[in-house]
């Protein structure tokens, strides 16, 4: 009995220490972008800003014992932080730009699929304008996520052929969506988290991936629906999320972005 109580006290002390780490985190100043900066800087600083805001929300929700919401925010923070690491933590500039392009291509392809799902065709100007804006991002970099085809052509050549079918307003949205699904590698949030966990296994003790799987389970079964939100989340799950968010803070402090001079 004494040993059990001692473990509980030690666990509570660790949780309080992790909360202190989260509360004490002061993010770097976000640059004031005017549109002339590199895409790399724009993307990574916006990802950083999303993480910093997510950590604030997580802390506030925990203070108010809104643990379901806090856990869902924590899962999103971990996902965004994993993407940040995927882009910026490669050793060479060439590798970093390659991963940036892959991330942007996957993201824009995913957004195009969502827009194509709105309706059967593009008879509405709003849908076409949204799709075309994503297509402009996707067109110059989509070859970096194209699936390998054994037809003797390069990835860029195959990508250009598919673009010829994607760039027109006429035609079926279902056909365009099928082209994207069958020819390009889809976004893989779990893949980003797995890579993050593997890269910094000394930081997270392998818990990033497990926590993200739990987050996906909660998110996809609609944990906030009536009857479910009234349940009490187990304390060890709450403590787990707090521990992971503290690890994210430590990552940002050790491997985050350099401060920006005014």
Secondary structure, 3 states (H helix, E strand, C coil): CHHHHHHHHHHHHHHHHHHHHHHHCCCCCCCCCCCCCCHHHHHHHHHHHHHHHHHHHHHHHHHCCCHHHHHHHHHHHHHHHHHHHHHHCCCCHHHHHHHHHHHHHHHHHHHHHHHHCCCCCCCCHHHHHHHHHHHHHHHCCHHHHECCCCCCCCHHHHHHHHHHHHCCCCCCHHHHHHHHHHHECCCCHHHHHHHHHHHCHHHHCCHHHHHHHHHHHHHHCCCCCCCCCCCCCCHHHHHHHHHHHHHHHHHHHHHCCCCCCC
